[in-house]
Amino acid sequence: MTARERLSTLTTVALDTSEFKKTYVYETRAPVTEVLADLKTLGALDAWAERRRILMGIGSFVFVCLSISFVILLKWLLSAAFLATSIALCILWARSKHTDLENRRYGLVAVLLQRFQVDLDANAPVDVKLDLAPEDAERKCVGKLKRGRWDCEDFTDAWLSLHGRFADGTHLHLFVVEHVQKRKRYGRGSSGKTKLKTKRKGKTLLQVGLRVKPERFPGLADQRANAKKAVRLPPEVILSRLDVAQDRVAMRALLGRDGRDWVVRRPKPASPSEPTVLPPNDASRVVTMMLLSLYQVLNHSSSRGQPGKMRSTP
């Protein structure tokens, strides 16, 4: 069986949204085109949930107003029925907010796959695990502790794992992890009343790795000392680790400033002279620059030109 025939035997079943809603984890091994179709389905599911939440909120408000009116105008029994209905709608509205997905997450995967699709091996599937549950879900809690007067909860959210193979035989590994800490304590405000004070901080770690055949890059291990010279990252991104071995290179970077403040892709300004206030971190560009930097390390280790040259650009 050829590689293309093996690829065609992979599952082509459309995304089962009912199963997805049980865990909010999307995991598959499939061709890029099918993964992109699934991500589009997740986007439609997210948009529908957002519309439903808004409609439920409006409906709850209307029923509360009607209940108050019936309390005044009709008998208590009828008004109680409307009040119970409004309460039920409020509960459904509150629960419906949990179906809202983190659109930056599935959007980032879609943009990266579209960007690298031309360089990926057309006969090889990609492995994707995408966790769209809230970053502070109970199963992501890794510790609770006391810091002074603050009660702290720490969460580790390893929400993306992506594996694929490029046409030149190089294997790609991409991971994204967010670390979040929630703090709360009770204290007296300026009015003298006791109030609940909360804080939230976090950071986002991106890790990109390439695994290669040692015979294609015989001098790779010798590049450890000079590998950092090939790294090109935006100034707000912090390089936290760079590993070079005989058969692989890997890089870990920390999104600067508030590491949780990032977008999938920065919009282009309407005109060059128009000032634009933009979020500090363009995640898709950072990942692309990390990947290109790793390929530069590979290129420097090879005496056979640039076998790993990428066509993708940040």
ChimeraX commands (.cxc) that place a marker at each C-alpha (Angstrom):
marker #1 position 0.00,0.00,0.00 radius 0.5
marker #1 position 1.42,3.38,-1.00 radius 0.5
marker #1 position 1.64,6.37,1.33 radius 0.5
marker #1 position -1.21,8.08,-0.50 radius 0.5
marker #1 position -3.39,4.97,-0.18 radius 0.5
marker #1 position -2.64,4.74,3.55 radius 0.5
marker #1 position -3.60,8.37,3.93 radius 0.5
marker #1 position -6.91,7.78,2.15 radius 0.5
marker #1 position -7.81,5.08,4.70 radius 0.5
marker #1 position -7.80,7.59,7.55 radius 0.5
marker #1 position -11.15,8.50,9.03 radius 0.5
marker #1 position -13.16,11.01,7.06 radius 0.5
marker #1 position -16.07,11.19,9.49 radius 0.5
marker #1 position -17.16,14.75,10.21 radius 0.5
marker #1 position -16.52,16.17,13.64 radius 0.5
marker #1 position -19.01,14.81,16.21 radius 0.5
marker #1 position -19.93,17.98,18.10 radius 0.5
marker #1 position -21.98,16.09,20.70 radius 0.5
marker #1 position -18.92,14.07,21.72 radius 0.5
marker #1 position -16.74,17.18,21.62 radius 0.5
marker #1 position -19.01,19.00,24.08 radius 0.5
marker #1 position -18.36,16.32,26.72 radius 0.5
marker #1 position -14.69,17.25,27.13 radius 0.5
marker #1 position -14.06,20.22,24.79 radius 0.5
marker #1 position -10.99,18.36,23.55 radius 0.5
marker #1 position -10.47,17.95,19.80 radius 0.5
marker #1 position -8.03,15.16,18.95 radius 0.5
marker #1 position -7.42,13.67,15.52 radius 0.5
marker #1 position -4.93,12.18,13.10 radius 0.5
marker #1 position -6.00,13.23,9.62 radius 0.5
marker #1 position -4.99,15.11,6.46 radius 0.5
marker #1 position -4.64,18.87,6.78 radius 0.5
marker #1 position -7.75,19.54,4.68 radius 0.5
marker #1 position -9.92,17.51,7.07 radius 0.5
marker #1 position -8.44,19.17,10.14 radius 0.5
marker #1 position -9.16,22.59,8.63 radius 0.5
marker #1 position -12.74,21.51,7.93 radius 0.5
marker #1 position -13.14,20.39,11.55 radius 0.5
marker #1 position -11.75,23.70,12.82 radius 0.5
marker #1 position -14.26,25.51,10.63 radius 0.5
marker #1 position -17.02,23.44,12.24 radius 0.5
marker #1 position -15.72,24.40,15.70 radius 0.5
marker #1 position -15.82,28.05,14.64 radius 0.5
marker #1 position -19.46,27.70,13.57 radius 0.5
marker #1 position -20.28,25.96,16.86 radius 0.5
marker #1 position -18.64,28.78,18.79 radius 0.5
marker #1 position -20.51,31.46,16.83 radius 0.5
marker #1 position -23.82,29.67,17.40 radius 0.5
marker #1 position -23.13,29.41,21.14 radius 0.5
marker #1 position -22.37,33.11,21.30 radius 0.5
marker #1 position -25.62,34.00,19.52 radius 0.5
marker #1 position -27.57,31.69,21.81 radius 0.5
marker #1 position -26.04,33.26,24.88 radius 0.5
marker #1 position -27.04,36.72,23.72 radius 0.5
marker #1 position -30.58,35.62,22.88 radius 0.5
marker #1 position -30.95,33.82,26.21 radius 0.5
marker #1 position -29.81,36.94,28.02 radius 0.5
marker #1 position -32.34,39.09,26.18 radius 0.5
marker #1 position -35.08,36.51,26.77 radius 0.5
marker #1 position -34.28,36.35,30.48 radius 0.5
marker #1 position -34.48,40.12,30.79 radius 0.5
marker #1 position -37.82,40.22,28.96 radius 0.5
marker #1 position -39.34,37.50,31.13 radius 0.5
marker #1 position -38.14,39.19,34.32 radius 0.5
marker #1 position -39.85,42.40,33.21 radius 0.5
marker #1 position -43.03,40.53,32.34 radius 0.5
marker #1 position -42.97,38.77,35.71 radius 0.5
marker #1 position -42.77,42.05,37.55 radius 0.5
marker #1 position -45.67,43.37,35.47 radius 0.5
marker #1 position -47.82,40.32,36.19 radius 0.5
marker #1 position -47.07,40.60,39.91 radius 0.5
marker #1 position -48.75,43.96,39.79 radius 0.5
marker #1 position -51.55,43.25,37.30 radius 0.5
marker #1 position -52.57,39.58,37.71 radius 0.5
marker #1 position -52.87,36.97,40.39 radius 0.5
marker #1 position -49.87,35.68,42.23 radius 0.5
marker #1 position -50.07,32.19,40.72 radius 0.5
marker #1 position -49.72,33.37,37.14 radius 0.5
marker #1 position -46.92,35.75,38.01 radius 0.5
marker #1 position -45.11,32.95,39.84 radius 0.5
marker #1 position -45.19,30.86,36.69 radius 0.5
marker #1 position -43.59,33.64,34.69 radius 0.5
marker #1 position -41.04,34.22,37.45 radius 0.5
marker #1 position -40.11,30.53,37.48 radius 0.5
marker #1 position -39.71,30.61,33.70 radius 0.5
marker #1 position -37.44,33.63,33.89 radius 0.5
marker #1 position -35.31,31.98,36.56 radius 0.5
marker #1 position -34.98,28.88,34.40 radius 0.5
marker #1 position -33.92,31.01,31.44 radius 0.5
marker #1 position -31.34,32.77,33.59 radius 0.5
marker #1 position -29.90,29.40,34.61 radius 0.5
marker #1 position -29.76,28.23,31.00 radius 0.5
marker #1 position -28.13,31.49,29.97 radius 0.5
marker #1 position -25.46,31.12,32.66 radius 0.5
marker #1 position -24.74,27.55,31.61 radius 0.5
marker #1 position -24.68,28.41,27.95 radius 0.5
marker #1 position -21.64,30.63,28.48 radius 0.5
marker #1 position -19.59,27.48,29.06 radius 0.5
marker #1 position -20.15,26.48,25.41 radius 0.5
marker #1 position -18.24,29.54,24.25 radius 0.5
marker #1 position -14.87,28.40,22.94 radius 0.5
marker #1 position -11.50,30.09,23.09 radius 0.5
marker #1 position -11.52,31.20,19.47 radius 0.5
marker #1 position -7.90,32.32,19.53 radius 0.5
marker #1 position -6.91,28.70,20.05 radius 0.5
marker #1 position -8.63,27.01,17.14 radius 0.5
marker #1 position -7.95,30.10,15.04 radius 0.5
marker #1 position -4.21,29.83,15.66 radius 0.5
marker #1 position -4.14,26.18,14.60 radius 0.5
marker #1 position -6.08,27.00,11.42 radius 0.5
marker #1 position -3.77,29.87,10.46 radius 0.5
marker #1 position -0.62,27.84,11.05 radius 0.5
marker #1 position -1.88,24.84,9.07 radius 0.5
marker #1 position -2.90,27.09,6.20 radius 0.5
marker #1 position 0.47,28.83,6.30 radius 0.5
marker #1 position 2.56,25.65,6.35 radius 0.5
marker #1 position 0.31,23.50,4.19 radius 0.5
marker #1 position 2.38,24.14,1.07 radius 0.5
marker #1 position 5.48,22.73,2.82 radius 0.5
marker #1 position 3.83,19.79,4.59 radius 0.5
marker #1 position 4.05,16.31,3.11 radius 0.5
marker #1 position 0.83,15.84,1.11 radius 0.5
marker #1 position 0.93,12.09,1.80 radius 0.5
marker #1 position 1.28,12.35,5.58 radius 0.5
marker #1 position -1.42,13.18,8.15 radius 0.5
marker #1 position -1.04,15.63,11.00 radius 0.5
marker #1 position -1.71,14.80,14.64 radius 0.5
marker #1 position -3.61,17.47,16.54 radius 0.5
marker #1 position -4.77,17.67,20.13 radius 0.5
marker #1 position -6.58,20.89,20.95 radius 0.5
marker #1 position -8.01,21.49,24.41 radius 0.5
marker #1 position -10.68,24.20,24.30 radius 0.5
marker #1 position -11.89,23.83,27.89 radius 0.5
marker #1 position -11.43,26.97,30.04 radius 0.5
marker #1 position -7.87,27.54,31.21 radius 0.5
marker #1 position -9.05,27.44,34.83 radius 0.5
marker #1 position -11.03,24.20,34.50 radius 0.5
marker #1 position -10.77,22.05,37.63 radius 0.5
marker #1 position -8.87,19.29,35.83 radius 0.5
marker #1 position -6.14,21.80,34.92 radius 0.5
marker #1 position -5.52,22.87,38.52 radius 0.5
marker #1 position -2.03,21.83,39.67 radius 0.5
marker #1 position -1.97,23.33,43.15 radius 0.5
marker #1 position -3.64,25.47,45.77 radius 0.5
marker #1 position -1.57,27.42,48.26 radius 0.5
marker #1 position -1.50,30.44,50.51 radius 0.5
marker #1 position 0.72,33.42,49.72 radius 0.5
marker #1 position 0.47,35.91,52.55 radius 0.5
marker #1 position -3.18,36.88,52.72 radius 0.5
marker #1 position -3.89,35.60,49.22 radius 0.5
marker #1 position -5.50,32.25,48.44 radius 0.5
marker #1 position -3.88,31.07,45.19 radius 0.5
marker #1 position -4.81,28.51,42.57 radius 0.5
marker #1 position -2.30,27.49,39.92 radius 0.5
marker #1 position -3.34,26.05,36.55 radius 0.5
marker #1 position -1.25,24.44,33.81 radius 0.5
marker #1 position -3.07,24.36,30.50 radius 0.5
marker #1 position -1.22,22.38,27.82 radius 0.5
marker #1 position -3.83,23.17,25.21 radius 0.5
marker #1 position -2.09,22.43,21.90 radius 0.5
marker #1 position -0.02,19.55,20.58 radius 0.5
marker #1 position 0.64,19.46,16.83 radius 0.5
marker #1 position 2.79,16.96,14.94 radius 0.5
marker #1 position 3.39,16.82,11.21 radius 0.5
marker #1 position 5.95,16.02,8.53 radius 0.5
marker #1 position 7.32,18.41,5.96 radius 0.5
marker #1 position 7.96,17.43,2.36 radius 0.5
marker #1 position 11.74,17.38,3.01 radius 0.5
marker #1 position 11.27,14.63,5.63 radius 0.5
marker #1 position 11.65,16.87,8.67 radius 0.5
marker #1 position 9.19,16.19,11.49 radius 0.5
marker #1 position 7.50,19.15,13.17 radius 0.5
marker #1 position 6.48,19.26,16.83 radius 0.5
marker #1 position 4.57,22.23,18.24 radius 0.5
marker #1 position 3.30,22.69,21.79 radius 0.5
marker #1 position 1.58,25.59,23.54 radius 0.5
marker #1 position 1.22,25.75,27.32 radius 0.5
marker #1 position -0.38,28.47,29.42 radius 0.5
marker #1 position 0.29,28.90,33.12 radius 0.5
marker #1 position -2.35,30.82,35.06 radius 0.5
marker #1 position -2.55,31.86,38.68 radius 0.5
marker #1 position -5.75,33.10,40.30 radius 0.5
marker #1 position -5.56,34.97,43.60 radius 0.5
marker #1 position -8.30,36.12,45.94 radius 0.5
marker #1 position -8.62,37.57,49.43 radius 0.5
marker #1 position -11.07,39.55,51.48 radius 0.5
marker #1 position -10.15,43.06,52.56 radius 0.5
marker #1 position -11.70,46.34,53.60 radius 0.5
marker #1 position -12.23,48.96,50.96 radius 0.5
marker #1 position -12.17,52.74,51.39 radius 0.5
marker #1 position -15.81,52.62,52.53 radius 0.5
marker #1 position -14.93,50.27,55.37 radius 0.5
marker #1 position -16.92,47.38,53.90 radius 0.5
marker #1 position -15.38,43.97,53.37 radius 0.5
marker #1 position -14.84,43.22,49.69 radius 0.5
marker #1 position -13.49,40.30,47.71 radius 0.5
marker #1 position -10.34,41.25,45.82 radius 0.5
marker #1 position -9.08,39.11,42.95 radius 0.5
marker #1 position -6.00,39.00,40.74 radius 0.5
marker #1 position -5.10,36.94,37.72 radius 0.5
marker #1 position -1.78,36.56,35.97 radius 0.5
marker #1 position -0.21,34.12,33.57 radius 0.5
marker #1 position 2.28,33.35,30.84 radius 0.5
marker #1 position 2.26,31.53,27.53 radius 0.5
marker #1 position 5.05,29.19,26.45 radius 0.5
marker #1 position 5.54,28.19,22.82 radius 0.5
marker #1 position 7.73,25.23,21.92 radius 0.5
marker #1 position 8.70,24.32,18.38 radius 0.5
marker #1 position 10.91,21.37,17.50 radius 0.5
marker #1 position 12.25,19.71,14.35 radius 0.5
marker #1 position 13.43,16.10,14.18 radius 0.5
marker #1 position 15.72,15.16,11.30 radius 0.5
marker #1 position 17.82,12.29,9.98 radius 0.5
marker #1 position 21.39,12.77,11.28 radius 0.5
marker #1 position 22.93,11.80,7.93 radius 0.5
marker #1 position 21.23,14.77,6.26 radius 0.5
marker #1 position 22.73,17.22,8.73 radius 0.5
marker #1 position 26.02,15.69,9.86 radius 0.5
marker #1 position 27.28,18.82,11.59 radius 0.5
marker #1 position 24.13,19.63,13.53 radius 0.5
marker #1 position 25.44,18.78,17.01 radius 0.5
marker #1 position 28.38,21.13,16.42 radius 0.5
marker #1 position 26.00,24.08,16.06 radius 0.5
marker #1 position 25.16,24.26,19.80 radius 0.5
marker #1 position 27.55,27.11,20.52 radius 0.5
marker #1 position 26.47,29.30,17.60 radius 0.5
marker #1 position 22.79,28.32,17.31 radius 0.5
marker #1 position 21.52,31.46,19.06 radius 0.5
marker #1 position 22.98,33.60,16.29 radius 0.5
marker #1 position 20.39,32.14,13.91 radius 0.5
marker #1 position 17.43,33.00,16.14 radius 0.5
marker #1 position 15.23,35.88,15.00 radius 0.5
marker #1 position 12.27,36.69,17.24 radius 0.5
marker #1 position 10.15,39.80,17.89 radius 0.5
marker #1 position 11.65,42.00,20.63 radius 0.5
marker #1 position 8.81,41.31,23.07 radius 0.5
marker #1 position 9.37,37.53,22.89 radius 0.5
marker #1 position 11.84,35.93,25.31 radius 0.5
marker #1 position 13.91,32.93,24.23 radius 0.5
marker #1 position 13.93,30.63,27.25 radius 0.5
marker #1 position 15.56,27.52,25.80 radius 0.5
marker #1 position 17.33,26.33,22.67 radius 0.5
marker #1 position 18.34,22.67,22.30 radius 0.5
marker #1 position 20.53,21.29,19.53 radius 0.5
marker #1 position 21.27,17.57,19.24 radius 0.5
marker #1 position 22.44,15.18,16.57 radius 0.5
marker #1 position 18.94,14.50,15.28 radius 0.5
marker #1 position 16.85,17.44,16.44 radius 0.5
marker #1 position 16.59,21.14,17.23 radius 0.5
marker #1 position 14.00,22.68,19.55 radius 0.5
marker #1 position 13.18,26.12,20.84 radius 0.5
marker #1 position 11.03,27.37,23.70 radius 0.5
marker #1 position 9.88,30.98,23.86 radius 0.5
marker #1 position 7.91,33.02,26.34 radius 0.5
marker #1 position 5.49,35.63,25.08 radius 0.5
marker #1 position 6.56,38.89,26.70 radius 0.5
marker #1 position 4.65,41.47,28.76 radius 0.5
marker #1 position 1.39,39.82,29.71 radius 0.5
marker #1 position 1.94,36.42,28.13 radius 0.5
marker #1 position -1.82,35.79,27.99 radius 0.5
marker #1 position -2.39,38.87,25.83 radius 0.5
marker #1 position -1.99,37.63,22.27 radius 0.5
marker #1 position -3.87,37.46,19.00 radius 0.5
marker #1 position -3.80,34.90,16.21 radius 0.5
marker #1 position -2.63,37.44,13.65 radius 0.5
marker #1 position -2.30,41.19,13.79 radius 0.5
marker #1 position -4.52,43.08,11.35 radius 0.5
marker #1 position -2.73,45.29,8.87 radius 0.5
marker #1 position -3.24,49.04,9.39 radius 0.5
marker #1 position -5.58,50.76,6.96 radius 0.5
marker #1 position -2.77,53.06,5.82 radius 0.5
marker #1 position 0.96,53.33,6.63 radius 0.5
marker #1 position 0.46,56.72,8.27 radius 0.5
marker #1 position -2.49,55.67,10.42 radius 0.5
marker #1 position -1.48,54.89,14.02 radius 0.5
marker #1 position -2.89,51.61,15.28 radius 0.5
marker #1 position -3.02,50.28,18.81 radius 0.5
marker #1 position -2.28,46.57,18.58 radius 0.5
marker #1 position -1.93,43.75,21.10 radius 0.5
marker #1 position 1.74,43.01,21.81 radius 0.5
marker #1 position 1.90,39.41,20.65 radius 0.5
marker #1 position 1.15,38.07,17.17 radius 0.5
marker #1 position 1.22,34.35,17.99 radius 0.5
marker #1 position 1.19,32.97,14.44 radius 0.5
marker #1 position 4.09,35.23,13.48 radius 0.5
marker #1 position 6.07,34.20,16.55 radius 0.5
marker #1 position 5.61,30.49,15.79 radius 0.5
marker #1 position 6.60,31.04,12.16 radius 0.5
marker #1 position 9.74,32.96,13.13 radius 0.5
marker #1 position 10.66,30.22,15.61 radius 0.5
marker #1 position 10.32,27.60,12.88 radius 0.5
marker #1 position 12.35,29.59,10.38 radius 0.5
marker #1 position 15.06,30.16,13.01 radius 0.5
marker #1 position 15.32,26.42,13.58 radius 0.5
marker #1 position 15.61,25.83,9.85 radius 0.5
marker #1 position 18.46,28.34,9.76 radius 0.5
marker #1 position 20.28,26.24,12.35 radius 0.5
marker #1 position 19.76,23.19,10.14 radius 0.5
marker #1 position 20.96,25.06,7.08 radius 0.5
marker #1 position 24.15,26.16,8.81 radius 0.5
marker #1 position 24.92,22.55,9.70 radius 0.5
marker #1 position 24.65,21.30,6.13 radius 0.5
marker #1 position 27.26,21.67,3.42 radius 0.5
marker #1 position 24.74,20.80,0.72 radius 0.5
marker #1 position 23.08,24.17,0.23 radius 0.5
marker #1 position 19.74,24.69,1.93 radius 0.5
marker #1 position 17.77,21.42,1.83 radius 0.5
marker #1 position 15.40,22.63,4.46 radius 0.5
marker #1 position 14.50,25.95,2.94 radius 0.5
marker #1 position 10.93,26.99,3.77 radius 0.5
marker #1 position 8.63,29.02,1.53 radius 0.5
marker #1 position 6.48,30.18,4.42 radius 0.5
marker #1 position 7.06,33.70,5.69 radius 0.5
marker #1 position 6.16,35.37,9.00 radius 0.5
marker link #1:1,2 radius 0.2
marker link #1:2,3 radius 0.2
marker link #1:3,4 radius 0.2
marker link #1:4,5 radius 0.2
marker link #1:5,6 radius 0.2
marker link #1:6,7 radius 0.2
marker link #1:7,8 radius 0.2
marker link #1:8,9 radius 0.2
marker link #1:9,10 radius 0.2
marker link #1:10,11 radius 0.2
marker link #1:11,12 radius 0.2
marker link #1:12,13 radius 0.2
marker link #1:13,14 radius 0.2
marker link #1:14,15 radius 0.2
marker link #1:15,16 radius 0.2
marker link #1:16,17 radius 0.2
marker link #1:17,18 radius 0.2
marker link #1:18,19 radius 0.2
marker link #1:19,20 radius 0.2
marker link #1:20,21 radius 0.2
marker link #1:21,22 radius 0.2
marker link #1:22,23 radius 0.2
marker link #1:23,24 radius 0.2
marker link #1:24,25 radius 0.2
marker link #1:25,26 radius 0.2
marker link #1:26,27 radius 0.2
marker link #1:27,28 radius 0.2
marker link #1:28,29 radius 0.2
marker link #1:29,30 radius 0.2
marker link #1:30,31 radius 0.2
marker link #1:31,32 radius 0.2
marker link #1:32,33 radius 0.2
marker link #1:33,34 radius 0.2
marker link #1:34,35 radius 0.2
marker link #1:35,36 radius 0.2
marker link #1:36,37 radius 0.2
marker link #1:37,38 radius 0.2
marker link #1:38,39 radius 0.2
marker link #1:39,40 radius 0.2
marker link #1:40,41 radius 0.2
marker link #1:41,42 radius 0.2
marker link #1:42,43 radius 0.2
marker link #1:43,44 radius 0.2
marker link #1:44,45 radius 0.2
marker link #1:45,46 radius 0.2
marker link #1:46,47 radius 0.2
marker link #1:47,48 radius 0.2
marker link #1:48,49 radius 0.2
marker link #1:49,50 radius 0.2
marker link #1:50,51 radius 0.2
marker link #1:51,52 radius 0.2
marker link #1:52,53 radius 0.2
marker link #1:53,54 radius 0.2
marker link #1:54,55 radius 0.2
marker link #1:55,56 radius 0.2
marker link #1:56,57 radius 0.2
marker link #1:57,58 radius 0.2
marker link #1:58,59 radius 0.2
marker link #1:59,60 radius 0.2
marker link #1:60,61 radius 0.2
marker link #1:61,62 radius 0.2
marker link #1:62,63 radius 0.2
marker link #1:63,64 radius 0.2
marker link #1:64,65 radius 0.2
marker link #1:65,66 radius 0.2
marker link #1:66,67 radius 0.2
marker link #1:67,68 radius 0.2
marker link #1:68,69 radius 0.2
marker link #1:69,70 radius 0.2
marker link #1:70,71 radius 0.2
marker link #1:71,72 radius 0.2
marker link #1:72,73 radius 0.2
marker link #1:73,74 radius 0.2
marker link #1:74,75 radius 0.2
marker link #1:75,76 radius 0.2
marker link #1:76,77 radius 0.2
marker link #1:77,78 radius 0.2
marker link #1:78,79 radius 0.2
marker link #1:79,80 radius 0.2
marker link #1:80,81 radius 0.2
marker link #1:81,82 radius 0.2
marker link #1:82,83 radius 0.2
marker link #1:83,84 radius 0.2
marker link #1:84,85 radius 0.2
marker link #1:85,86 radius 0.2
marker link #1:86,87 radius 0.2
marker link #1:87,88 radius 0.2
marker link #1:88,89 radius 0.2
marker link #1:89,90 radius 0.2
marker link #1:90,91 radius 0.2
marker link #1:91,92 radius 0.2
marker link #1:92,93 radius 0.2
marker link #1:93,94 radius 0.2
marker link #1:94,95 radius 0.2
marker link #1:95,96 radius 0.2
marker link #1:96,97 radius 0.2
marker link #1:97,98 radius 0.2
marker link #1:98,99 radius 0.2
marker link #1:99,100 radius 0.2
marker link #1:100,101 radius 0.2
marker link #1:101,102 radius 0.2
marker link #1:102,103 radius 0.2
marker link #1:103,104 radius 0.2
marker link #1:104,105 radius 0.2
marker link #1:105,106 radius 0.2
marker link #1:106,107 radius 0.2
marker link #1:107,108 radius 0.2
marker link #1:108,109 radius 0.2
marker link #1:109,110 radius 0.2
marker link #1:110,111 radius 0.2
marker link #1:111,112 radius 0.2
marker link #1:112,113 radius 0.2
marker link #1:113,114 radius 0.2
marker link #1:114,115 radius 0.2
marker link #1:115,116 radius 0.2
marker link #1:116,117 radius 0.2
marker link #1:117,118 radius 0.2
marker link #1:118,119 radius 0.2
marker link #1:119,120 radius 0.2
marker link #1:120,121 radius 0.2
marker link #1:121,122 radius 0.2
marker link #1:122,123 radius 0.2
marker link #1:123,124 radius 0.2
marker link #1:124,125 radius 0.2
marker link #1:125,126 radius 0.2
marker link #1:126,127 radius 0.2
marker link #1:127,128 radius 0.2
marker link #1:128,129 radius 0.2
marker link #1:129,130 radius 0.2
marker link #1:130,131 radius 0.2
marker link #1:131,132 radius 0.2
marker link #1:132,133 radius 0.2
marker link #1:133,134 radius 0.2
marker link #1:134,135 radius 0.2
marker link #1:135,136 radius 0.2
marker link #1:136,137 radius 0.2
marker link #1:137,138 radius 0.2
marker link #1:138,139 radius 0.2
marker link #1:139,140 radius 0.2
marker link #1:140,141 radius 0.2
marker link #1:141,142 radius 0.2
marker link #1:142,143 radius 0.2
marker link #1:143,144 radius 0.2
marker link #1:144,145 radius 0.2
marker link #1:145,146 radius 0.2
marker link #1:146,147 radius 0.2
marker link #1:147,148 radius 0.2
marker link #1:148,149 radius 0.2
marker link #1:149,150 radius 0.2
marker link #1:150,151 radius 0.2
marker link #1:151,152 radius 0.2
marker link #1:152,153 radius 0.2
marker link #1:153,154 radius 0.2
marker link #1:154,155 radius 0.2
marker link #1:155,156 radius 0.2
marker link #1:156,157 radius 0.2
marker link #1:157,158 radius 0.2
marker link #1:158,159 radius 0.2
marker link #1:159,160 radius 0.2
marker link #1:160,161 radius 0.2
marker link #1:161,162 radius 0.2
marker link #1:162,163 radius 0.2
marker link #1:163,164 radius 0.2
marker link #1:164,165 radius 0.2
marker link #1:165,166 radius 0.2
marker link #1:166,167 radius 0.2
marker link #1:167,168 radius 0.2
marker link #1:168,169 radius 0.2
marker link #1:169,170 radius 0.2
marker link #1:170,171 radius 0.2
marker link #1:171,172 radius 0.2
marker link #1:172,173 radius 0.2
marker link #1:173,174 radius 0.2
marker link #1:174,175 radius 0.2
marker link #1:175,176 radius 0.2
marker link #1:176,177 radius 0.2
marker link #1:177,178 radius 0.2
marker link #1:178,179 radius 0.2
marker link #1:179,180 radius 0.2
marker link #1:180,181 radius 0.2
marker link #1:181,182 radius 0.2
marker link #1:182,183 radius 0.2
marker link #1:183,184 radius 0.2
marker link #1:184,185 radius 0.2
marker link #1:185,186 radius 0.2
marker link #1:186,187 radius 0.2
marker link #1:187,188 radius 0.2
marker link #1:188,189 radius 0.2
marker link #1:189,190 radius 0.2
marker link #1:190,191 radius 0.2
marker link #1:191,192 radius 0.2
marker link #1:192,193 radius 0.2
marker link #1:193,194 radius 0.2
marker link #1:194,195 radius 0.2
marker link #1:195,196 radius 0.2
marker link #1:196,197 radius 0.2
marker link #1:197,198 radius 0.2
marker link #1:198,199 radius 0.2
marker link #1:199,200 radius 0.2
marker link #1:200,201 radius 0.2
marker link #1:201,202 radius 0.2
marker link #1:202,203 radius 0.2
marker link #1:203,204 radius 0.2
marker link #1:204,205 radius 0.2
marker link #1:205,206 radius 0.2
marker link #1:206,207 radius 0.2
marker link #1:207,208 radius 0.2
marker link #1:208,209 radius 0.2
marker link #1:209,210 radius 0.2
marker link #1:210,211 radius 0.2
marker link #1:211,212 radius 0.2
marker link #1:212,213 radius 0.2
marker link #1:213,214 radius 0.2
marker link #1:214,215 radius 0.2
marker link #1:215,216 radius 0.2
marker link #1:216,217 radius 0.2
marker link #1:217,218 radius 0.2
marker link #1:218,219 radius 0.2
marker link #1:219,220 radius 0.2
marker link #1:220,221 radius 0.2
marker link #1:221,222 radius 0.2
marker link #1:222,223 radius 0.2
marker link #1:223,224 radius 0.2
marker link #1:224,225 radius 0.2
marker link #1:225,226 radius 0.2
marker link #1:226,227 radius 0.2
marker link #1:227,228 radius 0.2
marker link #1:228,229 radius 0.2
marker link #1:229,230 radius 0.2
marker link #1:230,231 radius 0.2
marker link #1:231,232 radius 0.2
marker link #1:232,233 radius 0.2
marker link #1:233,234 radius 0.2
marker link #1:234,235 radius 0.2
marker link #1:235,236 radius 0.2
marker link #1:236,237 radius 0.2
marker link #1:237,238 radius 0.2
marker link #1:238,239 radius 0.2
marker link #1:239,240 radius 0.2
marker link #1:240,241 radius 0.2
marker link #1:241,242 radius 0.2
marker link #1:242,243 radius 0.2
marker link #1:243,244 radius 0.2
marker link #1:244,245 radius 0.2
marker link #1:245,246 radius 0.2
marker link #1:246,247 radius 0.2
marker link #1:247,248 radius 0.2
marker link #1:248,249 radius 0.2
marker link #1:249,250 radius 0.2
marker link #1:250,251 radius 0.2
marker link #1:251,252 radius 0.2
marker link #1:252,253 radius 0.2
marker link #1:253,254 radius 0.2
marker link #1:254,255 radius 0.2
marker link #1:255,256 radius 0.2
marker link #1:256,257 radius 0.2
marker link #1:257,258 radius 0.2
marker link #1:258,259 radius 0.2
marker link #1:259,260 radius 0.2
marker link #1:260,261 radius 0.2
marker link #1:261,262 radius 0.2
marker link #1:262,263 radius 0.2
marker link #1:263,264 radius 0.2
marker link #1:264,265 radius 0.2
marker link #1:265,266 radius 0.2
marker link #1:266,267 radius 0.2
marker link #1:267,268 radius 0.2
marker link #1:268,269 radius 0.2
marker link #1:269,270 radius 0.2
marker link #1:270,271 radius 0.2
marker link #1:271,272 radius 0.2
marker link #1:272,273 radius 0.2
marker link #1:273,274 radius 0.2
marker link #1:274,275 radius 0.2
marker link #1:275,276 radius 0.2
marker link #1:276,277 radius 0.2
marker link #1:277,278 radius 0.2
marker link #1:278,279 radius 0.2
marker link #1:279,280 radius 0.2
marker link #1:280,281 radius 0.2
marker link #1:281,282 radius 0.2
marker link #1:282,283 radius 0.2
marker link #1:283,284 radius 0.2
marker link #1:284,285 radius 0.2
marker link #1:285,286 radius 0.2
marker link #1:286,287 radius 0.2
marker link #1:287,288 radius 0.2
marker link #1:288,289 radius 0.2
marker link #1:289,290 radius 0.2
marker link #1:290,291 radius 0.2
marker link #1:291,292 radius 0.2
marker link #1:292,293 radius 0.2
marker link #1:293,294 radius 0.2
marker link #1:294,295 radius 0.2
marker link #1:295,296 radius 0.2
marker link #1:296,297 radius 0.2
marker link #1:297,298 radius 0.2
marker link #1:298,299 radius 0.2
marker link #1:299,300 radius 0.2
marker link #1:300,301 radius 0.2
marker link #1:301,302 radius 0.2
marker link #1:302,303 radius 0.2
marker link #1:303,304 radius 0.2
marker link #1:304,305 radius 0.2
marker link #1:305,306 radius 0.2
marker link #1:306,307 radius 0.2
marker link #1:307,308 radius 0.2
marker link #1:308,309 radius 0.2
marker link #1:309,310 radius 0.2
marker link #1:310,311 radius 0.2
marker link #1:311,312 radius 0.2
marker link #1:312,313 radius 0.2
marker link #1:313,314 radius 0.2
view
